[in-house]
Amino acid sequence: MDQQIAIPWLDALPIPVLVLRADRVAAVNQHAARLLAQGPERCLGRTLGSFFADAAALADLMAGDEQASLADLPLAPPGEGMVDLVIAPPSRAVGTDARVVALLDTRLRQAQGAELARLRDALAESERARSRMETVQRELIQPEAPVRLVGTSAPMLRMLDQVERVAPSHATVLIHGESGSGKELVARAIHEGSGRAQRAWVALNCAALPETLLESELFGHERGAFTGADRRRLGKFELADGGTLFLDEIAELSPAAQAKLLRVLQDGTFARVGGAETIGVDVRLIAATHRDLAEQVRRGRFREDLFYRLNVFRIEVPALRERKEDIRALAEFFHDRHARRMARPILQLSERSVRRLLAYRWPGNVRELENTIERATLLSTGAFLEVELPEAPVAGSADTGVRADTSSVPRDVLLDLTLDQLQRLQIMHALETSRYRVFGEGGAAEKLAIHPQTLLSRMDKLGIPRPRAMRSGLSGTDG
């Protein structure tokens, strides 16, 4: 035991260490004694090789004075497992005739390696997600041309004043109005008038997705969160971080989604579906509905606390029949836009058409007016734009079939139309006579005798906007 060395700082080292003198253990710290499954006293005075199952493997390692190492050395009983061994050159810290030997349990190395690999994978996925989010956000900054809200009627001017007041703030906005009245355009006008105008604009129709997918769409999901979730997916809240999120048909949210949305509004955090990580976002929320949310609260269908969070600033979008002074200006605006797109002449509205437009009640609001003007632009000849309208709204019609209403169109005009233009005319007429419902009994797909998904594909191909709400086999309109 005369080789023993007193080294006070040895136990302060965080790794297992032995000190050799004359090829015998002269000092050992507590970490090394535990790894070797020996008491410190039983380690002293022994050769290094006595701790290993293959002592011969150490012979060359001890020959020189240079640093040397050996990996995956099996320990001799009572020790278990294998260690990596590093022998340092002689040092004044322990005496020039002594060598420091560091030991590392390979199980720790493997665990650390797996952890490092996991961290590398997570970092790579995070970088890919960040790159995807930045790409999507760049695409979402200005998804369409700048919004133009047309109208000078008193209800419209009151609404525009509200938009101008609330836009620069960070307040949550609740927009209420009938289907087709232009709620999404109002929301976009608020976004464009805010300090977030150059950041992402993300819109989601809560009624267009089944309840099972809505939460994932809003908050994203982790890989393996449910069947088919083969990779992490960012939700609308993450995509809208720093910008504006517009939730249309907010009243259709499930109770679970309402609870999660409330949490985001309260503290700006949420967790992805199937994940435990808390994610913070800075998002301005604008919500819209055609329902009376206060009544939904009274019936127990909507959370009262969420209603108060959303109802910070309320905007009423007037129905088209409440601002008939704007109909002529709107018709001229839509005609100009569609005539340019179709490369057709820009015509003046006939006085007969103006009287018809003003007399009609417009159950489909501004969206119905735009579709009507688009059809008239496609079919009109001569110096004036002629608009044909039904005598009364067609809701509840027993007619199960539909044809494009071309009875008043000259034959030579019909012959000049392409197949796509005729199909577009037929689909638009089917949508109007079904009150913009695609699915279900009496819907446009049934009237056209085609599958609803086939109709949606044709609408996409022909550039016909989809109705805003599609769920449970029903298609409604809002916007």
C-alpha positions as CSV (number, residue, x, y, z in Angstrom):
1,M,0.0,0.0,0.0
2,D,3.0,2.3,-0.1
3,Q,2.0,3.4,-3.6
4,Q,-1.0,5.2,-2.2
5,I,-1.4,8.9,-3.1
6,A,-3.6,11.4,-1.3
7,I,-5.4,13.5,-3.9
8,P,-8.1,15.7,-2.2
9,W,-9.7,16.9,-5.4
10,L,-10.1,13.4,-7.0
11,D,-13.7,12.9,-5.6
12,A,-14.7,16.3,-7.0
13,L,-14.3,15.0,-10.6
14,P,-17.6,14.1,-12.2
15,I,-16.3,11.0,-14.0
16,P,-14.8,7.7,-12.7
17,V,-10.9,8.1,-12.3
18,L,-8.1,5.9,-11.1
19,V,-4.5,7.0,-10.5
20,L,-1.7,4.5,-11.3
21,R,1.8,4.4,-9.8
22,A,4.2,1.7,-10.8
23,D,1.3,0.0,-12.6
24,R,-0.8,-0.2,-9.4
25,V,-3.8,1.7,-8.3
26,A,-2.6,4.4,-5.9
27,A,-5.8,6.5,-5.7
28,V,-9.5,6.0,-6.8
29,N,-12.6,8.3,-6.6
30,Q,-16.0,7.2,-5.5
31,H,-17.4,7.2,-9.1
32,A,-14.7,4.6,-10.2
33,A,-15.3,2.4,-7.1
34,R,-19.0,2.2,-7.9
35,L,-18.4,1.5,-11.6
36,L,-16.0,-1.3,-10.7
37,A,-18.3,-2.6,-8.0
38,Q,-15.5,-2.5,-5.4
39,G,-15.0,-0.6,-2.3
40,P,-12.2,2.1,-2.6
41,E,-10.0,0.1,-0.2
42,R,-10.3,-3.0,-2.3
43,C,-9.2,-1.1,-5.4
44,L,-6.0,0.2,-4.0
45,G,-2.7,-1.7,-4.8
46,R,-4.3,-3.7,-7.6
47,T,-3.1,-3.8,-11.2
48,L,-5.3,-2.1,-13.7
49,G,-5.7,-5.4,-15.6
50,S,-7.3,-7.1,-12.6
51,F,-10.5,-5.2,-13.1
52,F,-11.0,-6.4,-16.7
53,A,-11.9,-9.7,-18.2
54,D,-9.2,-9.4,-20.9
55,A,-6.1,-8.0,-19.1
56,A,-3.8,-8.7,-22.0
57,A,-5.6,-6.0,-24.1
58,L,-4.1,-3.4,-21.7
59,A,-0.5,-4.5,-22.1
60,D,0.3,-2.3,-25.1
61,L,-1.7,0.6,-23.7
62,M,0.7,0.9,-20.7
63,A,3.9,0.7,-22.7
64,G,4.4,4.3,-23.6
65,D,4.0,7.7,-22.0
66,E,1.6,9.1,-24.6
67,Q,-2.2,9.3,-24.1
68,A,-3.9,6.1,-25.1
69,S,-7.4,4.8,-25.2
70,L,-9.4,1.6,-25.7
71,A,-13.1,1.1,-26.2
72,D,-15.6,-1.6,-25.1
73,L,-13.5,-3.3,-22.5
74,P,-15.6,-6.0,-20.6
75,L,-15.3,-5.6,-16.8
76,A,-14.4,-8.6,-14.7
77,P,-16.9,-9.6,-11.9
78,P,-18.3,-8.2,-9.7
79,G,-18.2,-5.4,-12.2
80,E,-20.8,-5.5,-15.1
81,G,-20.9,-4.3,-18.6
82,M,-18.1,-2.6,-20.6
83,V,-16.2,0.6,-20.3
84,D,-14.1,2.9,-22.5
85,L,-10.7,3.6,-21.0
86,V,-8.4,6.6,-21.5
87,I,-4.9,6.8,-20.0
88,A,-3.4,10.3,-19.7
89,P,0.3,11.1,-20.0
90,P,2.2,11.6,-16.8
91,S,1.3,14.9,-15.1
92,R,2.6,17.1,-12.3
93,A,-1.0,17.2,-10.9
94,V,-0.5,13.7,-9.6
95,G,3.3,13.3,-9.9
96,T,5.4,12.6,-12.9
97,D,5.6,9.0,-12.0
98,A,1.9,8.5,-11.9
99,R,-0.8,8.2,-14.6
100,V,-4.5,9.2,-14.6
101,V,-6.9,6.7,-16.0
102,A,-10.5,7.8,-16.9
103,L,-13.3,5.3,-17.3
104,L,-16.6,5.7,-19.1
105,D,-19.5,3.3,-18.8
106,T,-20.4,2.4,-22.4
107,R,-24.1,2.3,-21.5
108,L,-23.9,6.0,-20.8
109,R,-22.1,6.6,-24.1
110,Q,-24.8,4.7,-26.0
111,A,-27.6,6.5,-24.1
112,Q,-25.9,9.8,-24.8
113,G,-25.4,8.9,-28.4
114,A,-29.1,8.0,-28.7
115,E,-30.0,11.2,-27.0
116,L,-27.7,13.2,-29.3
117,A,-29.3,11.4,-32.4
118,R,-32.7,12.2,-31.1
119,L,-31.8,15.9,-30.5
120,R,-30.3,16.0,-34.0
121,D,-33.4,14.6,-35.5
122,A,-35.6,17.0,-33.5
123,L,-33.4,19.9,-34.5
124,A,-33.6,18.9,-38.2
125,E,-37.4,18.5,-38.0
126,S,-37.7,21.8,-36.3
127,E,-35.6,23.5,-39.0
128,R,-37.8,21.8,-41.7
129,A,-40.9,22.9,-39.9
130,R,-39.6,26.5,-39.6
131,S,-38.7,26.5,-43.3
132,R,-42.2,25.2,-44.2
133,M,-43.9,27.7,-42.0
134,E,-41.9,30.6,-43.4
135,T,-42.6,29.5,-47.0
136,V,-46.4,29.2,-46.2
137,Q,-46.4,32.5,-44.4
138,R,-44.8,34.2,-47.4
139,E,-47.5,32.8,-49.6
140,L,-50.2,33.8,-47.1
141,I,-49.1,37.5,-46.7
142,Q,-51.2,38.7,-49.6
143,P,-53.3,35.8,-50.9
144,E,-55.4,38.0,-53.2
145,A,-55.6,41.5,-54.5
146,P,-56.2,44.2,-51.9
147,V,-59.8,44.3,-50.6
148,R,-62.2,46.8,-51.9
149,L,-65.5,47.2,-50.0
150,V,-68.0,48.8,-52.4
151,G,-70.8,50.9,-51.1
152,T,-71.9,54.3,-49.9
153,S,-75.2,53.5,-48.1
154,A,-75.7,54.4,-44.5
155,P,-75.3,50.9,-43.2
156,M,-72.2,50.4,-45.2
157,L,-70.6,53.6,-44.1
158,R,-71.3,52.7,-40.4
159,M,-69.6,49.4,-40.9
160,L,-66.6,50.9,-42.7
161,D,-66.2,53.4,-39.8
162,Q,-66.1,50.4,-37.4
163,V,-63.5,48.6,-39.6
164,E,-61.3,51.8,-39.7
165,R,-61.5,52.2,-35.9
166,V,-60.7,48.6,-35.0
167,A,-58.1,47.7,-37.6
168,P,-55.0,49.3,-36.1
169,S,-55.7,47.8,-32.7
170,H,-54.9,44.3,-31.5
171,A,-58.5,43.6,-30.4
172,T,-60.3,40.4,-31.2
173,V,-63.2,41.0,-33.6
174,L,-66.5,39.1,-34.0
175,I,-68.2,39.7,-37.3
176,H,-71.9,38.8,-37.7
177,G,-73.9,38.7,-40.9
178,E,-76.0,36.6,-43.2
179,S,-74.5,34.0,-45.5
180,G,-72.9,35.6,-48.6
181,S,-72.9,39.1,-47.1
182,G,-69.1,39.4,-47.3
183,K,-67.8,38.7,-43.8
184,E,-64.5,37.4,-45.0
185,L,-63.9,40.5,-47.0
186,V,-64.5,42.6,-43.9
187,A,-62.1,40.5,-42.0
188,R,-59.4,40.9,-44.7
189,A,-60.0,44.6,-44.7
190,I,-59.3,44.7,-40.9
191,H,-56.1,42.7,-41.5
192,E,-54.9,44.9,-44.3
193,G,-55.5,48.0,-42.1
194,S,-53.5,46.6,-39.2
195,G,-49.9,46.6,-38.3
196,R,-49.9,42.9,-39.3
197,A,-50.7,43.5,-42.9
198,Q,-47.3,42.3,-44.1
199,R,-47.5,39.1,-42.0
200,A,-49.6,36.0,-42.6
201,W,-53.3,36.0,-43.3
202,V,-54.7,32.5,-42.6
203,A,-58.4,31.6,-43.0
204,L,-60.3,28.5,-41.9
205,N,-64.0,27.7,-42.2
206,C,-64.9,25.8,-39.0
207,A,-68.0,24.2,-40.7
208,A,-66.0,22.8,-43.7
209,L,-64.3,20.1,-41.7
210,P,-65.6,17.2,-39.6
211,E,-65.1,17.5,-35.8
212,T,-62.4,14.8,-35.8
213,L,-60.1,16.9,-38.1
214,L,-61.0,20.4,-36.9
215,E,-58.8,20.4,-33.8
216,S,-55.8,19.0,-35.8
217,E,-56.4,21.7,-38.4
218,L,-56.4,24.5,-35.8
219,F,-53.6,23.3,-33.5
220,G,-51.6,20.9,-35.6
221,H,-50.6,17.3,-34.6
222,E,-47.6,15.3,-33.7
223,R,-46.4,12.3,-35.7
224,G,-48.4,9.2,-34.6
225,A,-51.1,11.3,-32.9
226,F,-53.8,9.3,-34.8
227,T,-54.0,6.9,-37.7
228,G,-52.5,8.4,-40.8
229,A,-50.5,11.1,-38.9
230,D,-47.2,10.0,-40.4
231,R,-45.5,13.3,-39.7
232,R,-45.7,16.4,-37.6
233,R,-48.1,19.0,-39.1
234,L,-48.4,22.6,-38.2
235,G,-51.8,24.0,-37.4
236,K,-53.4,27.3,-38.5
237,F,-52.4,29.0,-35.3
238,E,-48.7,28.3,-35.9
239,L,-48.9,29.3,-39.5
240,A,-50.6,32.6,-38.5
241,D,-48.0,33.4,-35.8
242,G,-47.3,37.1,-36.0
243,G,-50.3,37.7,-38.3
244,T,-54.1,37.2,-38.4
245,L,-56.2,34.1,-38.1
246,F,-59.8,34.3,-39.5
247,L,-62.2,31.6,-38.2
248,D,-65.4,31.6,-40.2
249,E,-68.5,29.8,-38.8
250,I,-67.0,29.9,-35.3
251,A,-70.3,28.7,-33.8
252,E,-69.7,25.2,-35.4
253,L,-66.6,24.5,-33.1
254,S,-66.9,21.4,-30.9
255,P,-66.8,21.8,-27.1
256,A,-63.2,20.4,-27.0
257,A,-62.1,22.9,-29.7
258,Q,-63.8,25.7,-27.9
259,A,-61.9,24.9,-24.7
260,K,-58.6,24.9,-26.5
261,L,-59.4,28.1,-28.4
262,L,-60.3,29.8,-25.1
263,R,-56.8,28.9,-23.7
264,V,-55.1,30.4,-26.7
265,L,-57.1,33.6,-26.3
266,Q,-56.3,33.7,-22.6
267,D,-52.6,33.1,-22.5
268,G,-51.4,32.6,-26.1
269,T,-50.4,29.0,-25.7
270,F,-51.6,25.6,-26.9
271,A,-50.4,22.0,-27.5
272,R,-50.5,20.1,-30.8
273,V,-52.8,17.1,-30.9
274,G,-50.9,14.1,-29.5
275,G,-48.1,16.4,-28.0
276,A,-47.2,17.6,-24.6
277,E,-45.1,20.6,-25.6
278,T,-46.6,24.0,-24.9
279,I,-46.4,26.3,-27.9
280,G,-46.7,30.1,-27.7
281,V,-48.0,32.2,-30.5
282,D,-48.8,35.9,-31.2
283,V,-52.0,35.8,-33.3
284,R,-54.8,38.3,-33.9
285,L,-58.1,36.4,-34.1
286,I,-61.0,37.5,-36.2
287,A,-64.1,35.3,-36.0
288,A,-67.3,35.3,-38.0
289,T,-70.7,33.6,-37.8
290,H,-74.2,33.9,-39.2
291,R,-75.7,32.6,-36.0
292,D,-76.7,34.5,-32.9
293,L,-73.9,33.5,-30.5
294,A,-75.7,35.0,-27.5
295,E,-78.6,32.7,-28.2
296,Q,-76.2,29.8,-28.7
297,V,-74.8,30.5,-25.3
298,R,-78.3,30.5,-23.7
299,R,-79.0,27.1,-25.3
300,G,-75.7,25.7,-24.0
301,R,-74.2,25.2,-27.4
302,F,-71.4,27.7,-27.0
303,R,-69.2,28.5,-24.1
304,E,-70.1,31.8,-22.3
305,D,-66.5,32.6,-21.4
306,L,-65.4,32.1,-25.0
307,F,-68.2,34.3,-26.2
308,Y,-67.1,37.1,-24.1
309,R,-63.5,36.7,-25.2
310,L,-64.6,36.8,-28.9
311,N,-67.1,39.6,-28.5
312,V,-64.5,42.3,-27.7
313,F,-65.5,44.3,-30.8
314,R,-68.5,43.3,-32.8
315,I,-69.2,44.3,-36.4
316,E,-72.6,43.7,-38.1
317,V,-72.4,43.2,-41.9
318,P,-75.6,44.4,-43.5
319,A,-77.6,42.2,-45.8
320,L,-77.7,43.3,-49.4
321,R,-81.5,44.0,-49.1
322,E,-80.6,46.5,-46.3
323,R,-78.4,48.5,-48.6
324,K,-80.1,48.6,-51.9
325,E,-78.4,51.9,-52.7
326,D,-75.2,49.9,-53.2
327,I,-76.6,47.4,-55.7
328,R,-75.9,49.3,-58.9
329,A,-72.4,50.1,-57.8
330,L,-71.7,46.5,-56.9
331,A,-73.2,45.2,-60.1
332,E,-71.0,47.6,-62.2
333,F,-67.9,46.5,-60.1
334,F,-68.6,42.8,-60.6
335,H,-69.3,43.3,-64.3
336,D,-66.1,45.2,-64.9
337,R,-64.1,42.5,-63.1
338,H,-65.6,39.5,-64.8
339,A,-65.7,41.2,-68.3
340,R,-61.9,41.9,-68.0
341,R,-61.3,38.3,-66.9
342,M,-63.4,36.9,-69.8
343,A,-62.1,39.4,-72.3
344,R,-65.6,40.6,-73.1
345,P,-66.8,44.2,-73.7
346,I,-67.7,46.3,-70.7
347,L,-71.4,47.2,-71.0
348,Q,-73.7,49.6,-69.3
349,L,-76.5,48.2,-67.2
350,S,-79.9,48.7,-68.8
351,E,-82.5,50.5,-66.7
352,R,-84.8,47.5,-66.9
353,S,-82.0,45.4,-65.3
354,V,-81.4,48.0,-62.6
355,R,-85.1,47.9,-61.7
356,R,-85.0,44.1,-61.5
357,L,-81.9,44.2,-59.4
358,L,-83.5,46.6,-56.9
359,A,-86.8,44.7,-56.7
360,Y,-85.2,41.3,-56.0
361,R,-84.7,40.3,-52.3
362,W,-81.2,38.7,-52.7
363,P,-81.4,35.7,-50.3
364,G,-77.9,34.8,-51.2
365,N,-76.7,38.4,-50.7
366,V,-73.6,39.8,-52.4
367,R,-72.4,36.4,-53.5
368,E,-75.6,35.8,-55.3
369,L,-75.4,39.2,-57.0
370,E,-71.9,38.5,-58.2
371,N,-72.8,35.2,-59.7
372,T,-75.8,36.8,-61.4
373,I,-73.7,39.5,-62.9
374,E,-71.1,37.0,-64.0
375,R,-73.7,35.0,-65.8
376,A,-75.1,38.2,-67.4
377,T,-71.6,39.2,-68.5
378,L,-71.2,35.8,-70.2
379,L,-74.5,35.9,-72.0
380,S,-75.3,39.6,-72.8
381,T,-75.1,41.0,-76.3
382,G,-75.7,44.5,-77.6
383,A,-74.9,47.8,-75.9
384,F,-76.4,47.0,-72.5
385,L,-75.9,44.5,-69.8
386,E,-79.2,42.5,-69.4
387,V,-79.8,40.7,-66.1
388,E,-82.3,37.9,-65.8
389,L,-83.6,37.1,-62.3
390,P,-86.2,34.6,-60.9
391,E,-89.5,36.1,-59.9
392,A,-89.0,34.9,-56.3
393,P,-86.3,33.0,-54.3
394,V,-86.3,29.4,-55.3
395,A,-85.8,27.9,-51.8
396,G,-87.8,24.7,-51.3
397,S,-88.4,24.2,-55.0
398,A,-89.6,20.7,-55.9
399,D,-87.7,20.7,-59.1
400,T,-85.1,17.8,-59.0
401,G,-83.4,18.7,-62.3
402,V,-81.7,21.8,-63.5
403,R,-80.7,23.3,-66.8
404,A,-78.8,26.5,-67.5
405,D,-81.5,29.2,-68.1
406,T,-80.7,30.1,-71.6
407,S,-84.2,30.5,-73.0
408,S,-83.8,34.2,-73.6
409,V,-80.3,34.0,-75.0
410,P,-80.0,34.3,-78.8
411,R,-78.9,31.0,-80.5
412,D,-75.8,32.6,-82.1
413,V,-74.5,33.6,-78.7
414,L,-75.0,30.0,-77.4
415,L,-73.1,28.7,-80.4
416,D,-70.2,31.0,-79.6
417,L,-69.8,29.7,-76.0
418,T,-67.2,27.1,-75.3
419,L,-68.0,23.9,-73.5
420,D,-66.3,25.2,-70.3
421,Q,-68.5,28.4,-70.5
422,L,-71.6,26.4,-70.9
423,Q,-70.7,24.1,-68.0
424,R,-69.9,27.1,-65.9
425,L,-73.3,28.6,-66.7
426,Q,-75.0,25.3,-65.8
427,I,-73.2,24.9,-62.5
428,M,-73.8,28.5,-61.4
429,H,-77.5,28.1,-62.2
430,A,-77.6,24.8,-60.2
431,L,-76.0,26.5,-57.2
432,E,-78.4,29.4,-57.3
433,T,-81.5,27.2,-57.5
434,S,-80.2,25.1,-54.6
435,R,-79.4,28.1,-52.4
436,Y,-75.7,27.3,-52.8
437,R,-75.9,23.8,-51.3
438,V,-73.6,21.3,-53.0
439,F,-74.4,18.1,-50.9
440,G,-77.7,16.5,-49.8
441,E,-81.2,16.3,-51.0
442,G,-82.0,19.2,-53.3
443,G,-78.3,20.2,-53.5
444,A,-76.6,21.3,-56.7
445,A,-74.9,17.9,-57.2
446,E,-78.3,16.1,-57.0
447,K,-79.9,18.5,-59.5
448,L,-77.0,18.0,-61.9
449,A,-77.1,14.2,-61.3
450,I,-73.4,13.9,-60.6
451,H,-71.4,13.0,-57.5
452,P,-70.8,16.0,-55.1
453,Q,-67.0,15.5,-55.3
454,T,-67.2,15.5,-59.1
455,L,-69.1,18.8,-58.9
456,L,-66.5,20.3,-56.6
457,S,-63.7,19.2,-58.9
458,R,-65.4,20.8,-61.9
459,M,-66.0,24.0,-59.9
460,D,-62.3,24.2,-59.0
461,K,-61.4,23.6,-62.7
462,L,-63.8,26.3,-63.9
463,G,-62.8,28.8,-61.2
464,I,-66.2,28.8,-59.5
465,P,-65.7,29.6,-55.7
466,R,-66.8,26.9,-53.4
467,P,-69.6,27.6,-50.9
468,R,-68.1,28.5,-47.5
469,A,-69.6,25.8,-45.4
470,M,-69.4,22.1,-46.3
471,R,-70.1,19.5,-43.6
472,S,-72.3,16.5,-42.8
473,G,-73.5,16.3,-46.5
474,L,-74.7,20.0,-46.5
475,S,-73.2,22.9,-48.3
476,G,-74.1,26.5,-47.2
477,T,-72.8,29.8,-48.0
478,D,-71.1,32.5,-45.9
479,G,-68.5,35.0,-46.4
